Amino acid sequence: MLPTVKGWLDAQGMGRHTPEEVARFAEKDLRAVSTILGENKFILGNTPSSIDATVFGSVSIFLWVLAESAQEKLIKTELKNLEEYCWRMRDLYWKDWATISVKSTS
């Protein structure tokens, strides 16, 4: 029998928390990343690294996939350096973003 997504999340640990707890974890993590980034262009300074690929992948979801989430609002109102960072990474590596990113109509 195949495990369910809920089962996977429970086994991983995140499924054992309430949605409110998960939101608090996300806020804490986003604030930490924002602090680490500070005024740098990239996580380790002026040159992007593999760390930036990971951070971009995690943070950009809140801006462009989970739009209108509490995390998106937090980034756009209080953690503006993360929003600017995501745009910088997107512009640097995905100049064709608009043509390859299409919202599903289903």
Helices and strands as residue ranges (DSSP letters): H 5-12, G 14-16, H 19-37, H 50-64, H 70-77, H 80-93, H 97-100
